[in-house]
Amino acid sequence: MLRAGRVLKAPYLLTALATAVFFFYYVSSPPILPSLPTKASPSSSLSPDTGLSTLAPLEAAAAAGAALVPHFEVDHALSASLTPKLKDVASPAGNVMLAFATGNYLAVTRNFVHYVRTAGITNFLLVAMDQAAVDYAKEEGIPYYAYIDEEVAKLGGSDSYHSDGFRRVVNRRCKIISTSLRAGFHILQSDLDVVWLKNPFPFFFNGNYDYEIQSDGRTGFSEHDPAAPFREFVNSGLFYARGIPKMADFYDLLIDKVSKNPDRREQHLLNTIVEENALDVHYRILDPLMFPNGFQYFARGVSNRAGIEPFCIHNNWVDGKHTKEYRFRELGMWTQDPPEYFDKENTKYLVYYGPTTFNNGWNNVRASLRSALAIAKLLDRTLILPKFYSHHSKDVVVSLDYFIDYDAFSAAFPNFREHSFLERMFPVPPKHIFHIDIGPSSLGPIPTEIPQVTFKAAGGFRGATDKEIKSWFAPYQDETILHLTSTFRRFHKFVDPAEDKAFGELLLKGLAPAPNIHNTAEFVIKKLKEVATLKTGKPSFNCAHIRRGDFPSVHKGEKTVAEVAELLAEMMPTDEVIYIASDESGSYEFRKTFRERFPQAHFWDEYNRPWFEHLVDPELGESMRLGAIEQQVCKWGQKFVGNIYSTLSSHICYLRVSLGKTGDYVCRDIYGRSYPSDWAYY
């Protein structure tokens, strides 16, 4: 197994325990806070009573910091119109929650407001940045401040952080924040893609810090990223700032930096200001267990694994509102679907039991999804997705977009529902389930307490044809929902070659890898080509997938690493660059043995970078994203050798066929075995 290059600043379990203790302390005796990672100025002193840093800035240091802030003329008109609105909603302590809305994000805005109200947050002001947002606020009776910008409306608002509209929104947002802080209001600013589960004001934000801000790190309080070399990586979309001149200066400084650096993201510029801390701001980074960002919550499940309900869930670390909506649906926290989305009268559904946790490898799950999509298409049913898992044999649930490009999937296969739909709409166990018998290749689970209707696939482990499936389920076409025991290898292929080809092309588009997987693979491929060009003068490399320890019924008496290396040497040129994907590539002895036969052998460890460290969790081990990355790398190898009984190898073959490779250039089996003549890669 690969080993993590770095662990969290504090052990995960210790952090969870500390958070639980802190939370109990907040509830029983607020408001003095113990702190997690904080920053104070060099001139700060330590309070003997609380252990907290208290500001004691020297006058010279304060003057030096102030000198770094460009002089901005106060927008008296903005202040005069905004201040009364802030006064109307502010709590007695002067706290205000601000959020900024544009018309193209109204569904997300409605969802946000629903949970703000549910959490009992009443000191809330919506800043409406176009007429559609104003109309919505009026219709719903939401306190709002109209800050209309025709340019924002023309540019399309804030759908993507890459867009000009997003940039203009955040620039104007900073001006509102600076004006509010200079007026003395304490601002909790929240992006709209946040679900608030509890009101944080009674427990947090009690004046011990000038600035309390959410971490945007993937693995804890910090982040390694070539675009963001600073260690304490914070999120500009969720913070609490005290209404003091220093914090108003802070946001004036950010406005100035944004205007002078049009090619840099506002969040990166904010991180630069925090890192330099020239204004001597006393800040802390909020606990990721209580205020998780999108990666920490959706990809790592830190709050759920610790058994803690956070104050909020920030649905970031994903680009595009449609993926955000899907994620919220999986949580059961999306309130904007129309009644027909939940139709049970005219819509027929299909659901299946995914592989057991022991067999929940991504390739098994992906193969099951492939068959389920085909069966749902054949039966004209809406597919209810299964649970997805981030780590092999671990019960850590993630959403589909962890592995798959959600926009591509929903465009190719729009007729589906999220997994949580099943629990909400069909809570009663089924009266019977359907089992397609393909022999010993089932990955289960097969519930024994529910009566089964069993069909026998003529193709055995290859699975059933479209004609078989249509005939089997014809008598059950009126049932609202059909439950299948398993779909792993239950569908082989369409009898009509043209239809089968069309479905294969649809799968290639719809099951495209998630951006994180694609981008990481592109990095490795680029580096391999550079090495190959340097060593051989050609930018081509070979690839092998070495899988041992499985399939004992097929090849009894497992071969040693040295023996496998010799087998590979009979199939591959030993003097060319070769990338070897394997569960064992983290072992020095494994790498050494292969390099004795392949001097130009390369392994993941050589291409791992600090910003990939999230692929190995300190507790869970390797994410299954790593295998998906290596599949994409091997897709582009000139030659490939794998294990035909491995679904990971089989999928690499499938990807290579999609590139037009034929014959031995598709894939060869390390043991010299052949696929059945009618086998379909997938």
C-alpha positions as CSV (number, residue, x, y, z in Angstrom):
1,M,0.0,0.0,0.0
2,L,1.1,3.6,-0.6
3,R,1.9,5.6,2.5
4,A,0.7,9.1,3.1
5,G,3.4,11.8,2.7
6,R,1.9,13.8,5.6
7,V,-0.7,13.5,8.2
8,L,-3.1,16.1,9.7
9,K,-1.7,18.6,12.1
10,A,-3.5,16.8,14.9
11,P,-4.4,13.1,14.9
12,Y,-7.9,12.7,13.5
13,L,-9.4,10.9,16.5
14,L,-7.8,13.4,18.9
15,T,-9.3,16.3,16.9
16,A,-12.7,14.6,17.0
17,L,-12.5,14.1,20.8
18,A,-11.4,17.7,21.3
19,T,-14.2,19.0,19.1
20,A,-16.8,17.0,21.1
21,V,-15.4,18.4,24.4
22,F,-15.3,21.9,23.0
23,F,-18.9,21.7,21.8
24,F,-20.0,20.5,25.3
25,Y,-18.2,23.4,26.8
26,Y,-19.8,25.9,24.4
27,V,-23.3,24.6,25.2
28,S,-22.8,24.4,29.0
29,S,-20.8,27.6,29.6
30,P,-20.3,30.0,26.7
31,P,-18.8,32.2,25.6
32,I,-15.0,31.9,26.1
33,L,-13.6,29.7,23.4
34,P,-10.6,27.3,23.4
35,S,-9.0,27.5,20.0
36,L,-7.8,25.3,17.2
37,P,-5.1,26.7,14.8
38,T,-4.8,30.4,15.3
39,K,-2.5,33.2,14.3
40,A,-1.6,36.2,16.4
41,S,0.9,39.0,15.7
42,P,4.5,38.9,16.9
43,S,3.6,41.6,19.4
44,S,0.7,39.7,21.0
45,S,0.7,38.6,24.6
46,L,-0.7,35.4,26.1
47,S,-3.6,35.6,28.5
48,P,-2.8,33.5,31.6
49,D,-6.6,33.0,32.3
50,T,-7.7,31.6,28.9
51,G,-4.6,30.6,27.1
52,L,-5.7,32.7,24.2
53,S,-3.6,35.3,22.4
54,T,-4.8,38.8,23.1
55,L,-3.8,41.6,20.8
56,A,-1.3,44.1,22.2
57,P,0.0,45.7,18.9
58,L,2.7,48.3,19.1
59,E,1.7,51.7,17.7
60,A,4.6,51.5,15.2
61,A,3.4,48.1,14.0
62,A,-0.2,49.3,13.6
63,A,1.0,52.4,11.7
64,A,3.1,50.2,9.4
65,G,0.2,47.9,8.7
66,A,-2.2,50.9,8.0
67,A,0.3,52.3,5.6
68,L,0.0,49.2,3.4
69,V,-3.7,49.8,2.9
70,P,-4.5,52.0,0.0
71,H,-6.7,55.0,0.8
72,F,-10.2,54.4,-0.3
73,E,-12.8,57.1,-0.4
74,V,-15.8,56.1,1.7
75,D,-18.8,55.4,-0.5
76,H,-21.2,57.6,1.6
77,A,-24.2,56.8,-0.6
78,L,-23.6,53.0,-0.1
79,S,-23.1,53.4,3.6
80,A,-26.2,55.6,4.0
81,S,-28.5,53.1,2.2
82,L,-26.9,49.9,3.6
83,T,-26.6,50.8,7.3
84,P,-30.3,51.1,8.0
85,K,-30.8,47.6,6.4
86,L,-28.1,46.2,8.6
87,K,-29.6,47.8,11.7
88,D,-33.0,46.3,11.0
89,V,-31.7,42.7,11.1
90,A,-28.7,42.9,13.4
91,S,-28.8,41.0,16.7
92,P,-28.3,43.0,20.0
93,A,-24.6,42.1,19.8
94,G,-24.4,43.6,16.3
95,N,-24.1,40.3,14.4
96,V,-25.4,40.0,10.8
97,M,-25.3,37.1,8.4
98,L,-24.8,38.3,4.8
99,A,-25.3,36.3,1.6
100,F,-25.2,37.5,-2.0
101,A,-27.7,36.4,-4.6
102,T,-28.0,36.6,-8.4
103,G,-30.8,35.4,-10.6
104,N,-29.1,32.5,-12.2
105,Y,-28.6,31.0,-8.8
106,L,-32.1,31.4,-7.4
107,A,-32.8,27.7,-6.9
108,V,-29.6,27.5,-4.7
109,T,-30.7,30.7,-3.0
110,R,-34.1,29.3,-2.1
111,N,-32.5,26.2,-0.7
112,F,-30.1,28.3,1.3
113,V,-32.8,30.5,2.8
114,H,-34.9,27.5,3.7
115,Y,-32.1,26.1,5.9
116,V,-31.2,29.6,7.3
117,R,-34.8,29.8,8.5
118,T,-34.9,26.2,9.7
119,A,-31.7,26.8,11.8
120,G,-33.4,29.8,13.5
121,I,-31.0,32.4,12.1
122,T,-33.0,35.6,12.1
123,N,-30.3,38.2,11.8
124,F,-29.9,37.6,8.1
125,L,-29.7,40.0,5.2
126,L,-29.7,39.0,1.5
127,V,-27.8,41.2,-0.8
128,A,-29.7,41.0,-4.1
129,M,-27.4,41.8,-7.0
130,D,-29.9,41.8,-9.9
131,Q,-33.6,42.4,-10.4
132,A,-34.5,38.7,-10.3
133,A,-32.9,38.3,-6.9
134,V,-34.8,41.5,-5.7
135,D,-38.1,40.1,-6.9
136,Y,-37.5,36.8,-5.2
137,A,-36.6,38.5,-1.9
138,K,-39.8,40.6,-2.1
139,E,-41.9,37.6,-2.9
140,E,-40.6,35.6,0.1
141,G,-40.5,38.4,2.5
142,I,-36.8,38.1,3.0
143,P,-34.9,41.2,4.4
144,Y,-32.7,42.3,1.5
145,Y,-30.5,45.1,0.2
146,A,-30.7,45.8,-3.5
147,Y,-27.2,46.2,-4.9
148,I,-28.0,45.8,-8.6
149,D,-25.2,45.7,-11.1
150,E,-26.3,45.4,-14.8
151,E,-22.8,44.1,-15.7
152,V,-23.3,41.1,-13.3
153,A,-26.6,40.3,-14.9
154,K,-25.0,40.5,-18.4
155,L,-22.1,38.3,-17.4
156,G,-24.3,35.6,-16.0
157,G,-23.7,35.9,-12.2
158,S,-21.6,33.4,-10.3
159,D,-22.2,29.9,-11.8
160,S,-18.4,29.2,-12.1
161,Y,-15.5,30.6,-10.3
162,H,-13.7,30.7,-13.7
163,S,-16.2,33.2,-15.1
164,D,-16.0,37.0,-15.3
165,G,-19.4,37.1,-13.7
166,F,-18.1,35.3,-10.6
167,R,-15.2,37.7,-10.4
168,R,-17.3,40.8,-10.5
169,V,-19.7,39.4,-7.9
170,V,-16.9,38.7,-5.4
171,N,-15.4,42.1,-6.0
172,R,-18.6,43.9,-5.2
173,R,-19.2,41.5,-2.3
174,C,-15.9,42.8,-0.8
175,K,-17.2,46.4,-1.0
176,I,-20.4,45.5,0.8
177,I,-18.4,43.7,3.5
178,S,-15.9,46.5,4.0
179,T,-18.7,49.1,4.3
180,S,-20.6,46.9,6.8
181,L,-17.5,46.4,8.9
182,R,-16.6,50.0,8.9
183,A,-20.1,50.8,10.2
184,G,-19.4,48.5,13.2
185,F,-21.4,45.4,12.3
186,H,-19.9,42.0,12.9
187,I,-20.4,40.0,9.7
188,L,-20.9,36.3,9.2
189,Q,-20.6,35.9,5.4
190,S,-21.9,32.7,3.9
191,D,-21.9,31.5,0.3
192,L,-25.2,30.3,-1.0
193,D,-24.0,26.7,-1.5
194,V,-24.0,26.3,2.3
195,V,-26.7,24.4,4.3
196,W,-27.0,25.7,7.8
197,L,-28.0,22.9,10.2
198,K,-27.6,25.0,13.5
199,N,-27.4,28.6,14.4
200,P,-23.7,29.2,15.2
201,F,-24.1,32.6,16.9
202,P,-24.9,31.3,20.5
203,F,-21.7,29.1,20.5
204,F,-19.2,30.8,18.3
205,F,-18.1,34.3,17.2
206,N,-17.9,35.8,20.7
207,G,-15.3,38.4,20.2
208,N,-12.1,36.5,20.9
209,Y,-10.9,36.9,17.3
210,D,-10.9,39.6,14.7
211,Y,-11.4,37.0,12.0
212,E,-12.7,33.4,12.0
213,I,-12.6,31.7,8.6
214,Q,-13.3,28.3,7.1
215,S,-10.5,26.0,6.0
216,D,-10.4,25.1,2.3
217,G,-7.8,22.5,2.8
218,R,-8.6,19.0,1.6
219,T,-6.9,17.1,4.4
220,G,-7.3,19.4,7.4
221,F,-6.4,23.0,8.2
222,S,-3.9,23.3,5.4
223,E,-3.4,22.6,1.8
224,H,-0.6,21.7,-0.7
225,D,-1.4,23.0,-4.2
226,P,0.9,24.5,-6.9
227,A,-1.5,27.3,-7.3
228,A,-1.7,28.0,-3.6
229,P,1.7,27.4,-1.9
230,F,0.6,28.9,1.4
231,R,0.0,26.3,4.1
232,E,-3.1,27.6,5.9
233,F,-5.5,27.6,3.0
234,V,-8.8,29.4,3.9
235,N,-12.1,29.8,2.1
236,S,-13.3,33.3,1.1
237,G,-16.9,32.2,1.1
238,L,-17.5,31.5,4.8
239,F,-16.1,33.7,7.6
240,Y,-16.9,35.8,10.5
241,A,-15.3,39.3,10.8
242,R,-15.5,41.7,13.7
243,G,-16.8,45.2,12.9
244,I,-13.6,47.0,13.6
245,P,-11.6,49.4,11.4
246,K,-8.8,46.8,11.0
247,M,-11.1,44.3,9.3
248,A,-12.6,47.0,7.1
249,D,-9.0,47.8,6.1
250,F,-8.4,44.1,5.4
251,Y,-11.2,44.0,2.8
252,D,-10.2,47.3,1.3
253,L,-6.8,45.8,0.8
254,L,-8.4,42.8,-0.8
255,I,-10.3,45.0,-3.2
256,D,-7.1,46.7,-4.2
257,K,-5.3,43.4,-4.7
258,V,-8.1,42.1,-6.9
259,S,-8.1,45.2,-9.0
260,K,-4.3,45.0,-9.5
261,N,-4.2,41.2,-10.2
262,P,-6.9,40.4,-12.8
263,D,-5.4,37.0,-13.5
264,R,-5.5,35.7,-10.0
265,R,-8.5,34.3,-8.1
266,E,-9.9,36.4,-5.3
267,Q,-9.6,33.5,-2.8
268,H,-5.9,33.1,-3.6
269,L,-5.3,36.8,-3.0
270,L,-7.2,36.7,0.3
271,N,-5.0,33.8,1.3
272,T,-1.9,35.9,0.5
273,I,-3.2,38.7,2.7
274,V,-3.9,36.2,5.6
275,E,-0.5,34.6,5.2
276,E,1.4,38.0,5.3
277,N,-0.9,39.4,8.0
278,A,0.5,42.8,7.7
279,L,-2.5,44.3,9.4
280,D,-1.8,42.2,12.6
281,V,-5.2,40.4,12.4
282,H,-5.9,38.0,15.2
283,Y,-7.5,35.1,13.4
284,R,-8.3,31.4,13.6
285,I,-9.3,28.7,11.2
286,L,-12.6,27.1,12.1
287,D,-12.6,23.4,13.0
288,P,-13.2,21.3,9.9
289,L,-15.4,18.9,11.8
290,M,-17.8,21.7,12.8
291,F,-17.5,23.8,9.6
292,P,-16.5,21.3,6.9
293,N,-15.8,22.4,3.3
294,G,-17.0,20.4,0.4
295,F,-14.0,18.2,0.1
296,Q,-13.8,17.4,3.8
297,Y,-17.5,16.6,4.0
298,F,-18.4,14.9,0.7
299,A,-15.0,13.3,-0.2
300,R,-13.6,12.5,3.2
301,G,-16.8,12.4,5.4
302,V,-14.9,13.8,8.4
303,S,-18.0,14.9,10.3
304,N,-19.9,11.6,9.8
305,R,-16.8,9.5,10.6
306,A,-16.4,11.5,13.9
307,G,-20.2,11.1,14.7
308,I,-20.6,14.9,14.9
309,E,-23.3,17.0,13.3
310,P,-21.6,20.1,12.0
311,F,-23.1,23.6,12.1
312,C,-23.1,23.8,8.4
313,I,-22.1,22.0,5.2
314,H,-20.3,23.9,2.5
315,N,-20.9,22.3,-0.9
316,N,-17.8,23.6,-2.6
317,W,-14.8,21.8,-4.1
318,V,-16.9,21.2,-7.2
319,D,-17.6,23.5,-10.1
320,G,-21.1,24.0,-11.3
321,K,-24.5,24.3,-9.7
322,H,-26.0,21.1,-11.1
323,T,-23.4,18.9,-9.3
324,K,-24.1,20.9,-6.1
325,E,-27.8,20.2,-6.5
326,Y,-27.2,16.5,-6.9
327,R,-25.0,16.4,-3.8
328,F,-27.7,18.2,-1.7
329,R,-30.2,15.7,-3.0
330,E,-28.1,12.8,-1.8
331,L,-28.1,14.5,1.7
332,G,-31.9,14.9,1.5
333,M,-31.3,18.6,1.8
334,W,-32.5,19.9,-1.6
335,T,-35.9,21.6,-1.4
336,Q,-36.3,22.8,-5.0
337,D,-37.4,19.8,-7.0
338,P,-41.0,20.0,-8.4
339,P,-43.7,17.5,-7.3
340,E,-43.3,15.5,-10.5
341,Y,-39.8,14.6,-9.5
342,F,-41.3,12.4,-6.8
343,D,-44.0,10.9,-9.1
344,K,-45.0,7.3,-8.2
345,E,-48.1,7.0,-10.4
346,N,-46.6,7.4,-13.9
347,T,-42.9,6.8,-13.4
348,K,-41.4,3.3,-13.1
349,Y,-38.2,2.7,-11.2
350,L,-35.3,0.2,-11.1
351,V,-33.0,-0.2,-8.1
352,Y,-30.3,-2.8,-7.3
353,Y,-28.2,-3.9,-4.4
354,G,-24.6,-2.8,-4.9
355,P,-21.7,-5.0,-4.2
356,T,-21.1,-5.8,-0.5
357,T,-18.6,-3.7,1.4
358,F,-16.0,-6.5,1.0
359,N,-16.5,-6.3,-2.8
360,N,-17.0,-2.5,-3.1
361,G,-14.0,-1.9,-5.3
362,W,-14.7,0.9,-7.7
363,N,-14.4,-1.3,-10.8
364,N,-17.0,-3.7,-9.4
365,V,-19.3,-0.8,-8.6
366,R,-18.7,0.8,-12.0
367,A,-19.4,-2.6,-13.8
368,S,-22.6,-2.9,-11.8
369,L,-23.6,0.6,-12.7
370,R,-22.9,-0.1,-16.4
371,S,-25.3,-3.1,-16.4
372,A,-27.9,-1.2,-14.4
373,L,-28.0,1.6,-16.9
374,A,-28.5,-0.8,-19.7
375,I,-31.3,-2.7,-17.9
376,A,-33.0,0.5,-17.0
377,K,-32.8,1.6,-20.6
378,L,-34.2,-1.7,-21.9
379,L,-37.1,-1.6,-19.4
380,D,-37.7,2.2,-19.8
381,R,-37.3,2.8,-16.1
382,T,-35.8,5.5,-14.0
383,L,-32.6,4.1,-12.3
384,I,-32.1,4.8,-8.6
385,L,-28.4,5.0,-8.0
386,P,-26.7,2.8,-5.4
387,K,-24.3,4.0,-2.6
388,F,-20.8,4.7,-3.7
389,Y,-17.7,4.3,-1.5
390,S,-14.4,6.1,-1.4
391,H,-12.2,3.3,-0.1
392,H,-12.1,-0.5,-0.8
393,S,-13.7,-2.6,1.9
394,K,-14.5,0.6,3.9
395,D,-18.0,1.8,4.6
396,V,-17.3,5.5,3.8
397,V,-20.1,6.7,1.5
398,V,-19.5,9.4,-1.2
399,S,-21.6,10.8,-4.0
400,L,-21.3,9.8,-7.7
401,D,-19.2,12.8,-8.6
402,Y,-16.4,11.5,-6.5
403,F,-15.6,9.2,-9.4
404,I,-17.7,10.4,-12.4
405,D,-18.0,13.7,-14.1
406,Y,-21.6,14.5,-13.0
407,D,-22.4,16.9,-15.8
408,A,-21.4,14.3,-18.4
409,F,-23.3,11.6,-16.6
410,S,-26.5,13.5,-16.2
411,A,-26.4,14.6,-19.9
412,A,-25.9,11.0,-21.1
413,F,-28.3,9.4,-18.6
414,P,-30.8,12.0,-17.5
415,N,-33.3,9.4,-16.3
416,F,-32.1,8.6,-12.8
417,R,-32.5,9.5,-9.1
418,E,-30.1,9.8,-6.3
419,H,-29.8,6.9,-3.8
420,S,-31.5,8.8,-0.9
421,F,-34.6,9.0,-3.1
422,L,-35.1,5.2,-2.4
423,E,-35.2,5.7,1.4
424,R,-37.5,8.7,1.1
425,M,-40.0,7.3,-1.5
426,F,-39.8,3.5,-0.9
427,P,-39.2,2.9,2.8
428,V,-41.1,-0.4,2.9
429,P,-39.1,-3.5,2.0
430,P,-40.0,-5.0,-1.4
431,K,-42.4,-7.9,-1.6
432,H,-39.9,-9.8,-3.8
433,I,-36.6,-9.2,-5.5
434,F,-35.3,-10.4,-8.9
435,H,-32.1,-12.4,-9.2
436,I,-30.3,-13.0,-12.5
437,D,-28.2,-16.1,-12.0
438,I,-24.8,-16.0,-13.8
439,G,-23.1,-18.7,-11.8
440,P,-20.4,-18.1,-9.2
441,S,-19.6,-14.5,-10.3
442,S,-22.1,-12.8,-8.1
443,L,-20.8,-10.2,-5.7
444,G,-24.1,-9.9,-3.8
445,P,-25.6,-9.2,-1.4
446,I,-28.5,-11.5,-2.1
447,P,-31.1,-10.9,0.7
448,T,-32.4,-14.3,1.8
449,E,-35.4,-12.9,3.8
450,I,-37.1,-11.6,0.7
451,P,-38.7,-14.0,-1.8
452,Q,-36.7,-14.2,-5.0
453,V,-37.7,-14.4,-8.6
454,T,-34.7,-16.0,-10.4
455,F,-33.8,-16.0,-14.0
456,K,-30.9,-18.0,-15.5
457,A,-28.6,-16.2,-18.0
458,A,-27.7,-18.4,-21.0
459,G,-24.3,-16.6,-21.2
460,G,-23.3,-17.5,-17.7
461,F,-20.7,-15.1,-16.2
462,R,-20.9,-13.0,-19.4
463,G,-24.4,-11.9,-18.4
464,A,-27.8,-11.7,-20.1
465,T,-28.6,-10.2,-23.5
466,D,-31.2,-7.5,-24.1
467,K,-33.7,-10.0,-25.5
468,E,-33.5,-12.1,-22.3
469,I,-34.0,-9.2,-20.0
470,K,-37.0,-7.9,-22.0
471,S,-38.7,-11.3,-21.9
472,W,-38.0,-11.9,-18.3
473,F,-39.4,-8.7,-17.0
474,A,-42.4,-8.3,-19.4
475,P,-44.8,-9.8,-16.8
476,Y,-43.7,-7.2,-14.2
477,Q,-44.0,-4.1,-16.3
478,D,-46.7,-2.6,-14.2
479,E,-44.8,-2.8,-10.9
480,T,-43.8,0.7,-9.7
481,I,-40.3,-0.4,-8.7
482,L,-38.2,-3.5,-9.5
483,H,-35.5,-4.5,-7.1
484,L,-32.5,-6.5,-8.4
485,T,-30.2,-8.5,-6.2
486,S,-27.1,-7.5,-8.1
487,T,-26.3,-6.1,-11.6
488,F,-22.6,-7.0,-11.6
489,R,-22.0,-8.7,-15.0
490,R,-25.8,-9.2,-15.3
491,F,-25.9,-7.5,-18.7
492,H,-23.6,-8.7,-21.5
493,K,-24.5,-6.8,-24.6
494,F,-27.2,-5.8,-27.1
495,V,-27.8,-8.3,-29.8
496,D,-27.9,-5.7,-32.5
497,P,-24.3,-4.6,-33.1
498,A,-25.3,-1.0,-34.0
499,E,-27.3,-0.7,-30.8
500,D,-24.5,-2.2,-28.8
501,K,-22.0,0.3,-30.3
502,A,-24.3,3.2,-29.6
503,F,-24.7,2.2,-26.0
504,G,-20.9,1.8,-25.7
505,E,-20.3,5.3,-27.0
506,L,-22.9,6.6,-24.5
507,L,-21.1,4.9,-21.7
508,L,-17.8,6.5,-22.7
509,K,-19.4,9.9,-22.5
510,G,-21.5,9.3,-19.5
511,L,-19.0,7.6,-17.3
512,A,-16.2,10.0,-17.9
513,P,-13.8,10.3,-15.0
514,A,-14.3,13.1,-12.5
515,P,-12.2,16.3,-13.1
516,N,-9.9,15.4,-10.1
517,I,-9.1,12.0,-11.6
518,H,-8.7,13.3,-15.1
519,N,-6.4,16.2,-14.2
520,T,-4.2,14.0,-12.0
521,A,-3.9,11.4,-14.7
522,E,-3.0,14.1,-17.2
523,F,-0.2,15.3,-15.0
524,V,1.3,11.7,-14.7
525,I,1.0,11.1,-18.5
526,K,2.7,14.4,-19.2
527,K,5.6,13.5,-16.9
528,L,5.9,10.0,-18.3
529,K,6.1,11.4,-21.9
530,E,8.8,13.8,-20.8
531,V,10.8,11.0,-19.3
532,A,10.3,8.7,-22.3
533,T,11.4,11.5,-24.7
534,L,14.5,12.1,-22.6
535,K,15.4,8.4,-22.4
536,T,14.4,7.1,-25.8
537,G,13.7,10.2,-28.0
538,K,10.0,9.2,-28.3
539,P,7.2,10.3,-26.1
540,S,5.7,6.9,-25.8
541,F,5.6,4.5,-22.8
542,N,4.2,1.1,-22.0
543,C,2.0,0.1,-19.1
544,A,1.3,-3.0,-17.0
545,H,-1.2,-3.8,-14.2
546,I,0.2,-6.3,-11.8
547,R,-2.4,-7.9,-9.6
548,R,-1.6,-10.8,-7.3
549,G,-3.3,-12.5,-4.3
550,D,-6.7,-12.8,-5.9
551,F,-8.5,-15.4,-8.0
552,P,-7.0,-18.5,-6.2
553,S,-9.5,-20.8,-8.0
554,V,-8.1,-19.7,-11.4
555,H,-4.3,-19.8,-10.8
556,K,-3.5,-21.8,-7.7
557,G,0.0,-21.4,-6.3
558,E,0.6,-17.6,-6.5
559,K,3.8,-16.7,-8.4
560,T,6.5,-14.6,-6.8
561,V,7.1,-11.0,-7.8
562,A,10.4,-12.1,-9.5
563,E,8.4,-14.7,-11.5
564,V,5.8,-12.2,-12.5
565,A,8.6,-9.8,-13.6
566,E,10.0,-12.5,-15.8
567,L,6.6,-13.2,-17.4
568,L,6.3,-9.5,-18.1
569,A,9.8,-9.3,-19.6
570,E,8.7,-11.9,-22.2
571,M,5.9,-9.6,-23.3
572,M,7.3,-6.1,-23.1
573,P,10.6,-4.5,-24.3
574,T,12.8,-4.2,-21.2
575,D,14.7,-1.1,-22.4
576,E,11.6,1.2,-22.8
577,V,9.8,3.4,-20.3
578,I,7.0,1.4,-18.6
579,Y,4.6,2.5,-15.9
580,I,3.5,-0.3,-13.5
581,A,0.2,0.0,-11.7
582,S,-0.1,-2.3,-8.7
583,D,-1.4,-2.5,-5.2
584,E,2.1,-3.5,-4.3
585,S,3.9,-0.5,-5.9
586,G,4.4,1.1,-2.4
587,S,6.8,-1.7,-1.6
588,Y,10.5,-1.0,-2.1
589,E,11.3,-4.7,-2.8
590,F,8.5,-4.8,-5.4
591,R,9.9,-1.8,-7.2
592,K,13.5,-3.1,-6.9
593,T,12.6,-6.5,-8.4
594,F,10.9,-5.0,-11.4
595,R,13.7,-2.5,-12.0
596,E,16.2,-5.3,-12.2
597,R,14.4,-6.4,-15.4
598,F,13.0,-3.0,-16.5
599,P,15.5,-0.2,-15.7
600,Q,13.0,2.4,-16.9
601,A,10.1,1.1,-14.7
602,H,8.1,3.9,-13.1
603,F,5.6,3.8,-10.2
604,W,3.0,6.1,-8.6
605,D,5.3,7.0,-5.8
606,E,7.6,8.9,-8.2
607,Y,4.7,11.0,-9.5
608,N,3.0,11.6,-6.2
609,R,3.0,15.2,-5.2
610,P,2.1,17.0,-2.0
611,W,-1.1,18.2,-3.5
612,F,-2.1,14.6,-4.2
613,E,-1.8,13.7,-0.5
614,H,-5.6,13.5,-0.1
615,L,-5.5,10.3,-2.2
616,V,-4.2,8.5,0.9
617,D,-6.2,9.0,4.1
618,P,-4.3,8.6,7.4
619,E,-7.0,6.2,8.7
620,L,-8.5,4.7,5.6
621,G,-5.5,4.2,3.3
622,E,-5.6,4.6,-0.5
623,S,-8.6,6.2,-2.1
624,M,-10.1,4.2,-5.0
625,R,-9.6,7.3,-7.0
626,L,-5.9,6.2,-7.3
627,G,-6.8,3.1,-9.2
628,A,-9.1,5.2,-11.5
629,I,-6.2,7.6,-12.1
630,E,-3.9,4.7,-13.1
631,Q,-6.5,3.3,-15.5
632,Q,-6.5,6.6,-17.3
633,V,-2.7,6.6,-17.4
634,C,-2.6,3.0,-18.8
635,K,-5.2,3.9,-21.4
636,W,-2.5,5.9,-23.2
637,G,0.3,3.4,-23.0
638,Q,1.6,2.1,-26.3
639,K,1.3,-1.5,-25.0
640,F,-0.5,-2.9,-22.0
641,V,-0.3,-6.1,-20.1
642,G,-2.7,-6.9,-17.3
643,N,-4.8,-9.6,-15.6
644,I,-7.9,-10.6,-17.5
645,Y,-9.7,-11.7,-14.3
646,S,-9.2,-8.2,-12.8
647,T,-12.0,-5.7,-13.5
648,L,-9.4,-2.9,-13.3
649,S,-7.4,-4.5,-16.1
650,S,-10.6,-5.2,-18.1
651,H,-11.6,-1.6,-17.9
652,I,-8.2,-0.4,-19.1
653,C,-8.7,-2.8,-22.1
654,Y,-12.1,-1.1,-22.7
655,L,-10.6,2.3,-22.6
656,R,-7.8,1.3,-25.0
657,V,-10.4,-0.1,-27.5
658,S,-12.1,3.3,-27.4
659,L,-8.9,4.8,-28.7
660,G,-9.0,2.5,-31.7
661,K,-6.2,0.1,-30.5
662,T,-6.4,-3.5,-31.9
663,G,-4.8,-6.9,-31.5
664,D,-1.9,-7.2,-29.0
665,Y,-1.9,-3.4,-28.6
666,V,-5.2,-3.6,-26.8
667,C,-4.1,-5.7,-23.9
668,R,-2.4,-9.0,-23.1
669,D,-2.8,-11.2,-20.1
670,I,0.2,-11.7,-17.8
671,Y,-0.5,-15.4,-17.7
672,G,-1.0,-15.8,-21.4
673,R,-4.7,-16.5,-21.1
674,S,-7.3,-15.3,-23.7
675,Y,-10.7,-13.7,-23.3
676,P,-13.7,-15.6,-24.7
677,S,-14.2,-14.7,-28.3
678,D,-17.5,-13.0,-27.6
679,W,-16.3,-11.1,-24.6
680,A,-17.1,-7.4,-24.3
681,Y,-14.7,-5.2,-22.4
682,Y,-16.2,-2.7,-20.0
